């Protein structure tokens, strides 16, 4: 499976500044894992989601 690239919106980057640094590190680690495995075991499709 090909890896995905992730891009942050500028508004998201601004919102991250409001979080404690340890939380930012945890979130960034988890998001980076999604680039390699976008549908990890146990994930569920959201109701009404356009993407499969």
Secondary structure, DSSP 4 states (H G I P E B T S, - for coil): -PPPP----HHHHHHHTTS-HHHHHHHHHHHHHHHH-SS-TT--PPTT-S--
